[in-house]
Amino acid sequence: MTSRLSLLVDLASLLTREVDFDSLLRTAGERVATALSAARATIWLVDAETGDLVARVADLPELPSLRQPRGKGVVGHVVETGETVRTSDAAADPRFDPSVDKVTGFVTRSILAVPIREDARSPVRGVLQVLNALGPHGFDEEDETYLVALAMQLGRAIALTTLRADDAAGPGVVLRGPFNRIVGRSPELASVYERIARAAETDATVLLRGETGTGKTLFSRAIHVNSARQTGPFVTVDCTTLPPQLVESEIFGHERGAFTGADRRVPGRVELAEGGTLFLDEIGDLPPEIQGKFLRFLQDRTFERVGGRTTLTADVRVVCATHRDLEQAVREGRFREDLYFRIRVVEIDIPPLRARGGDEIETLARHFADLYASRYGRPRPTFTPEVTERLRTHTWTGNVRELEHWVESAVVLAHDGVLRLAHLPTARLAAPGAPGEPAIPLGLSLEEATRRYIEAAVAAAGGNKSLAAKSLGVGRNTVLRALRGVPAKGE
């Protein structure tokens, strides 16, 4: 009974992480088989786009995956009727389809199959099936009651992931990408997913590159939770928010008395990440005086706490991210060349949102709309054609983060669930280049163009930097750095 209860908790935890869906469902299948004392467990999902039943992951060493027509076999019957099937003699049951057994060589004797859905009235999203009870009496009523409850919990959890259906009233789910919480199936992301998966198989240092707001932190977590270190900690260091005099202490820790106010020994992020992953966000902002010490750590995984003399070691995997032009920084002497080469063992470029196409922008927008409508208790959202067009054609300098903030704001304002142009940030409603939209000339460097754009956003927000940062979908520190000391007004 304890293992059955813990399984519910474990599945809920898994479904909040950026885990590979195959790994997620494989783990779920293995745990279900153990909890029900079954020889095999399979999680079938209804593909909302084709109507087929897909075993995204099955405990099937013979086959990597299965696909069959929706109305076929016991699982097809469960999908069509929403009924639970429990039989101790599969071969004698007219609903049983032996074709899978013929392919795998497995002999199915007993079956317990239940629908996956959020509640008794919601559409069926899939089927949770266990085969061949290991006990002498087959699956019993207690097993059925438990599996029905588990499948409903699984259905509710799936509704919170990127597997949830586009149409809540229709059956099935939609696969928006191979990793939970990361939405996107554009060709531009295909190579990113492949590199993420390959990187997760090793402990190699990874450098994620991309504009602010492209989701580099999500991808870094995807590397971690799909690696052998997934049970270890994931520790983040944001190099943009740390005062230069505290960076070394934050990363490597300090001893008591190392400096004024150091009244006790404090472990650094490196020690806290032991056995897991250390993520350095915006490593391009790492102060030059610390770069040599971090290089040494990357080379041999040794370090000293500030004020300490003992050489320590840490078993951590390092992932870095930046939106900076590191090559330019190296040429200008602001970033060490040897550190540059050391961090880019595996280099992954995250494409900007505008490069992923209008379809993907719309998919992301609807994903965020559903997410925030559920969070704030709003009706299921719909988009007017004008809003859809505006979202698809906007340049999205703040990328996915900016889009998310736009949609969250619109959902909050749209009490009836209909997102209209008036619900989008008013300072940004004009089409690019139209009157009211800041005009930025060509020929500027990216940093200069970004600075001018942020200046215009601050002006449109009445000088309020925090409000401008929210409208751009970036952090306030990003605005402050870009403005280079322009004074705030109205705060």
C-alpha positions in Angstrom: 0.0 0.0 0.0 2.9 2.3 0.8 4.4 1.9 -2.7 1.0 2.7 -4.2 0.6 5.9 -2.3 4.2 7.0 -3.0 3.6 6.4 -6.7 0.9 9.1 -6.7 3.3 11.6 -5.1 6.2 10.6 -7.4 4.1 11.1 -10.6 2.9 14.5 -9.5 6.5 15.5 -8.9 7.7 14.2 -12.3 5.0 16.1 -14.2 6.2 19.5 -12.9 9.7 19.0 -14.4 11.2 19.5 -17.9 11.6 15.8 -18.3 11.6 14.0 -21.6 8.1 12.6 -22.1 9.4 9.1 -23.0 11.4 9.0 -19.7 8.5 10.3 -17.8 6.0 7.8 -19.1 8.5 4.9 -19.0 9.1 5.6 -15.3 5.4 5.8 -14.7 4.8 2.5 -16.5 7.5 0.7 -14.5 6.2 2.0 -11.2 2.6 1.1 -12.0 3.6 -2.5 -13.0 5.4 -2.8 -9.6 2.6 -1.3 -7.6 0.0 -3.6 -9.2 2.2 -6.7 -9.2 1.8 -7.0 -13.0 4.1 -8.4 -15.6 3.7 -5.3 -17.8 2.2 -1.8 -17.8 1.5 0.4 -20.8 0.3 4.0 -21.0 -1.6 4.7 -24.2 -2.4 8.2 -25.3 -5.0 9.3 -27.8 -3.3 11.4 -30.5 -5.8 14.3 -30.9 -4.3 15.2 -34.3 -4.7 11.7 -35.9 -7.2 9.9 -33.6 -4.8 7.0 -33.2 -3.8 5.3 -30.0 -0.1 5.7 -29.3 1.9 3.9 -26.7 4.3 6.7 -26.3 6.1 4.5 -23.8 5.4 1.0 -23.0 7.3 -1.6 -20.9 8.1 -3.3 -24.2 11.7 -4.2 -24.9 10.7 -5.7 -28.2 9.2 -2.4 -29.6 10.2 1.2 -28.9 6.5 2.3 -29.4 3.1 1.2 -30.7 0.4 2.9 -32.7 -3.0 1.4 -33.5 -6.4 2.7 -34.7 -8.6 4.2 -32.0 -11.3 1.6 -31.9 -9.1 -1.5 -31.9 -8.6 -4.0 -29.0 -9.3 -3.6 -25.4 -7.7 -0.2 -25.1 -9.7 1.0 -28.1 -12.9 -0.1 -26.4 -11.9 1.8 -23.2 -11.3 4.9 -25.3 -14.6 4.7 -27.2 -16.8 3.9 -24.1 -14.9 5.3 -21.2 -15.5 2.0 -19.4 -13.0 0.0 -17.3 -12.1 -3.5 -18.6 -11.0 -6.2 -16.2 -10.7 -9.8 -17.5 -8.8 -12.8 -16.2 -9.0 -14.6 -19.6 -7.9 -12.3 -22.4 -8.1 -14.9 -25.1 -11.7 -15.5 -24.4 -12.7 -11.8 -24.5 -14.0 -10.7 -27.9 -12.6 -7.2 -27.3 -9.0 -8.5 -27.1 -6.7 -8.0 -30.1 -3.8 -10.5 -30.2 -1.9 -8.7 -32.9 0.6 -7.0 -30.5 1.3 -10.4 -28.9 2.1 -11.8 -32.3 4.7 -9.1 -32.9 6.3 -9.2 -29.4 5.9 -12.9 -28.5 4.3 -11.8 -25.2 1.3 -13.9 -24.1 -1.4 -11.8 -22.5 -3.5 -13.7 -20.0 -5.2 -11.1 -17.8 -5.9 -7.4 -18.4 -6.9 -4.4 -16.3 -7.4 -1.2 -18.4 -8.9 2.1 -17.3 -9.4 5.5 -19.0 -7.1 8.4 -18.3 -9.1 11.6 -17.8 -9.4 14.5 -15.4 -12.8 13.4 -14.0 -15.7 11.1 -14.7 -17.3 13.6 -17.2 -14.2 14.8 -19.1 -13.0 13.3 -22.4 -10.7 10.3 -22.4 -7.0 11.3 -22.9 -5.6 7.8 -22.9 -5.6 4.4 -21.3 -3.6 3.0 -18.4 -3.3 -0.8 -18.8 -1.6 -3.5 -16.8 -1.2 -7.1 -18.0 -0.8 -10.5 -16.4 -1.3 -10.2 -12.7 1.6 -12.0 -10.9 -0.7 -13.3 -8.2 -2.7 -16.5 -8.6 -6.1 -14.8 -8.7 -5.6 -12.1 -11.3 -6.5 -8.5 -10.8 -9.2 -7.8 -8.2 -11.6 -5.1 -7.3 -9.1 -3.4 -5.1 -6.6 -3.2 -8.0 -9.3 -1.7 -10.2 -10.3 0.9 -7.7 -6.6 1.9 -7.2 -5.9 2.0 -11.0 -9.0 4.1 -11.7 -7.9 6.7 -9.0 -4.3 6.6 -10.3 -5.5 7.2 -13.9 -7.6 10.1 -12.9 -4.6 11.6 -11.1 -2.5 11.1 -14.2 -5.2 12.7 -16.3 -5.2 15.8 -14.0 -1.5 16.0 -14.0 -1.3 15.7 -17.8 -3.7 18.6 -18.1 -1.0 20.7 -16.4 1.7 19.7 -18.8 2.4 20.5 -22.5 0.6 17.3 -23.4 -2.8 18.7 -22.6 -5.4 18.9 -25.3 -5.9 22.0 -27.5 -9.6 21.3 -27.2 -10.6 20.6 -23.6 -14.0 19.2 -24.8 -12.4 16.8 -27.3 -10.6 13.5 -26.6 -6.8 13.0 -26.7 -3.7 15.0 -26.2 -1.3 17.0 -28.4 2.4 16.5 -28.3 3.9 20.0 -28.4 7.5 18.9 -28.1 9.6 16.1 -26.6 10.2 17.8 -23.3 7.6 18.7 -20.7 7.1 22.5 -20.1 9.0 23.3 -23.4 6.5 24.1 -26.2 7.7 23.9 -29.8 7.8 21.6 -32.8 9.3 24.0 -35.4 12.3 22.8 -37.5 14.3 25.5 -35.8 14.0 23.7 -32.5 14.6 20.2 -33.8 18.4 20.5 -33.7 18.1 22.0 -30.2 16.2 19.1 -28.9 18.7 16.6 -30.4 21.6 18.4 -28.8 19.9 18.7 -25.5 19.2 14.9 -25.5 22.8 14.1 -26.5 24.2 16.5 -23.9 22.1 15.0 -21.2 23.7 11.6 -21.8 27.1 12.9 -20.7 28.7 15.2 -18.1 30.2 17.5 -20.7 30.1 21.3 -20.0 27.4 23.0 -22.1 27.1 26.6 -23.3 23.5 27.7 -24.2 23.5 30.8 -26.4 20.5 32.9 -27.3 18.7 36.2 -26.8 17.2 37.2 -23.5 13.8 35.4 -22.9 14.4 32.5 -25.3 14.1 29.9 -22.5 17.8 29.1 -21.8 17.0 28.3 -18.1 14.3 25.8 -19.2 16.7 24.1 -21.6 19.4 23.9 -18.9 16.9 22.2 -16.6 16.0 19.8 -19.3 19.6 18.8 -19.6 19.7 18.2 -15.9 16.5 16.3 -15.3 17.1 14.0 -18.3 20.7 13.2 -17.2 22.1 10.6 -14.7 22.3 13.5 -12.2 18.5 14.1 -12.2 18.2 13.1 -8.5 20.9 15.6 -7.6 20.4 19.4 -7.0 20.1 21.9 -9.8 21.8 25.1 -8.5 21.6 28.4 -10.3 24.0 31.4 -10.2 22.8 34.5 -11.9 25.9 36.4 -12.8 24.0 39.6 -13.5 22.6 40.1 -10.0 25.7 39.6 -7.9 27.9 42.5 -6.9 31.5 41.9 -8.1 32.9 41.7 -4.6 30.4 38.9 -3.6 30.7 36.7 -6.7 33.6 34.6 -5.5 31.9 34.1 -2.1 28.6 33.2 -3.7 30.2 30.6 -6.1 32.9 29.1 -3.8 31.6 30.0 -0.3 33.6 31.6 2.5 35.1 30.8 5.9 34.3 32.5 9.1 36.2 35.8 9.4 37.0 36.0 5.7 35.6 39.5 5.6 33.6 41.9 7.6 30.3 40.4 8.5 31.4 36.8 7.8 30.4 35.4 11.2 30.1 31.8 10.1 31.3 29.4 7.4 29.0 29.5 4.3 29.1 26.9 1.5 29.1 28.2 -2.0 26.9 27.2 -4.9 29.6 24.8 -6.1 29.3 22.8 -2.9 25.5 23.0 -2.9 25.4 21.5 -6.4 27.4 18.4 -5.3 26.2 15.4 -7.3 24.0 17.6 -9.5 24.3 20.5 -12.0 25.6 24.0 -11.5 24.0 26.5 -13.9 25.7 29.8 -14.5 23.2 32.1 -16.1 24.8 35.0 -18.1 28.3 33.8 -17.7 29.4 36.6 -20.0 28.9 39.0 -17.0 31.2 37.0 -14.8 33.8 39.5 -13.4 37.3 39.2 -14.9 38.9 38.7 -11.5 36.8 35.6 -10.9 37.2 34.0 -14.4 40.6 32.5 -13.6 39.3 30.8 -10.5 36.3 29.4 -12.2 38.5 28.2 -15.1 40.6 26.2 -12.6 37.4 24.7 -11.1 36.3 23.6 -14.6 39.6 22.0 -15.3 40.0 19.9 -12.2 36.9 20.5 -10.0 38.9 22.0 -7.2 38.5 25.3 -5.3 39.0 27.1 -2.0 36.5 29.0 0.0 37.1 32.7 0.4 39.4 33.1 3.4 40.2 29.4 3.4 43.4 27.4 2.7 42.0 23.9 2.2 41.6 22.7 -1.4 38.2 21.2 -1.8 36.6 19.2 -4.7 33.1 19.1 -6.0 31.5 16.5 -8.3 29.2 18.8 -10.4 28.2 19.1 -14.0 28.4 22.7 -15.4 25.9 24.3 -17.8 26.4 28.0 -18.8 24.2 30.4 -20.7 24.7 33.8 -22.2 23.1 36.3 -24.6 26.4 38.1 -24.9 28.8 38.1 -27.9 31.5 36.2 -26.1 33.8 36.4 -29.1 33.8 40.2 -29.0 34.3 40.1 -25.3 37.4 37.9 -25.8 38.8 40.3 -28.4 38.2 43.2 -26.1 39.9 41.4 -23.2 36.7 41.3 -21.1 36.5 37.5 -21.2 39.3 35.0 -20.9 40.0 33.1 -24.1 40.9 29.9 -22.3 37.7 30.0 -20.3 35.7 30.7 -23.5 37.0 27.4 -25.0 36.5 25.5 -21.8 32.8 26.3 -21.4 31.8 25.6 -25.0 32.4 21.9 -25.1 28.9 21.5 -26.3 27.4 24.6 -27.7 23.6 25.0 -28.3 22.1 28.0 -30.0 18.5 28.7 -28.9 16.6 30.4 -31.8 14.7 33.7 -31.1 10.9 33.4 -31.1 10.5 35.4 -34.3 12.6 32.8 -36.1 10.3 30.0 -35.1 7.3 31.1 -37.2 3.8 32.4 -36.7 2.3 29.0 -36.1 4.6 28.3 -33.2 4.0 31.8 -31.8 0.3 31.2 -31.8 0.7 27.7 -30.3 2.8 29.2 -27.5 0.3 32.0 -26.9 -2.6 29.5 -26.6 -0.5 27.4 -24.3 0.1 30.4 -22.0 -3.5 31.5 -22.2 -4.8 28.1 -21.1 -2.2 28.0 -18.3 -3.1 31.3 -16.9 -6.8 30.9 -17.4 -6.6 27.8 -15.2 -4.4 29.6 -12.6 -6.6 32.7 -12.3 -10.0 31.0 -12.6 -10.8 32.6 -16.0 -13.0 31.0 -18.7 -11.3 29.0 -21.3 -9.7 31.7 -23.5 -10.3 32.5 -27.1 -8.5 34.9 -29.4 -10.1 37.4 -31.7 -8.6 37.3 -35.2 -7.0 40.7 -34.6 -5.2 39.5 -31.5 -4.0 36.4 -33.3 -2.6 38.5 -36.2 -0.9 40.9 -33.8 0.8 38.1 -31.9 1.9 36.3 -35.1 3.5 39.4 -36.6 5.1 41.1 -33.6 8.9 41.1 -33.5 9.2 39.8 -29.9 12.4 41.3 -28.9 11.8 39.9 -25.4 11.1 36.5 -27.0 9.1 33.8 -25.2 9.2 35.7 -21.9 7.7 38.8 -23.4 4.9 36.7 -25.1 4.1 35.0 -21.8 3.8 38.3 -20.0 1.5 39.7 -22.8 -0.8 36.7 -22.7 -0.9 36.6 -18.9 -1.9 40.3 -18.8 -4.6 39.8 -21.4 -6.0 36.8 -19.6 -6.3 38.7 -16.4 -8.1 41.6 -18.2 -10.4 39.4 -20.3 -13.1 38.5 -17.8 -15.2 36.8 -20.4 -12.3 34.8 -21.7 -12.2 36.6 -25.1 -8.7 38.1 -25.6 -9.1 41.4 -27.6 -6.6 44.0 -28.8 -7.6 46.3 -26.0 -6.2 43.6 -23.5 -2.7 43.8 -25.0 -0.2 46.3 -23.6 -1.4 49.7 -25.0 2.0 51.1 -25.6 2.7 48.2 -28.1 -0.5 48.0 -30.1 0.8 49.8 -33.2 2.2 47.6 -36.0 6.0 47.6 -36.3 7.1 50.8 -37.9 3.7 52.5 -37.6 3.1 55.8 -35.7 3.5 55.3 -32.0 6.0 52.4 -32.4 9.6 53.4 -31.7 11.6 53.6 -35.0 15.1 52.2 -34.7 17.4 52.7 -37.7 19.3 50.0 -39.4 23.1 49.7 -39.0 23.2 49.8 -35.2 24.9 47.1 -33.1 22.5 44.7 -31.4 23.4 46.2 -28.0 22.8 49.8 -29.2 19.5 48.9 -30.9 18.4 47.0 -27.7 19.3 50.1 -25.6 17.2 52.4 -27.7 14.3 50.1 -27.7 14.4 49.8 -24.0 14.7 53.6 -23.6 11.5 53.9 -25.7 9.7 51.3 -23.6 10.7 53.2 -20.4 9.4 56.4 -21.9 6.1 54.7 -22.9 5.8 53.5 -19.3 6.1 57.1 -18.0 9.7 56.5 -16.9 8.8 53.5 -14.6 11.5 51.0 -15.2 9.7 48.1 -13.4 6.6 48.6 -15.6 8.8 48.8 -18.7 10.6 45.6 -17.8 7.3 43.8 -17.3 6.0 45.0 -20.7 9.2 43.8 -22.4 9.1 40.5 -20.6 12.6 41.0 -19.1 14.0 41.5 -15.6 14.4 45.0 -14.2 18.2 44.5 -14.0 18.2 44.0 -17.8 16.6 47.4 -18.2 19.0 49.1 -15.7 22.0 47.7 -17.5 20.7 48.8 -20.9 20.0 52.3 -19.8 23.5 52.7 -18.3 22.2 54.8 -15.4 19.3 56.7 -16.9 17.3 57.9 -13.8 14.0 56.3 -13.1 10.8 58.4 -12.9 7.5 57.8 -11.2 8.8 54.9 -9.0 
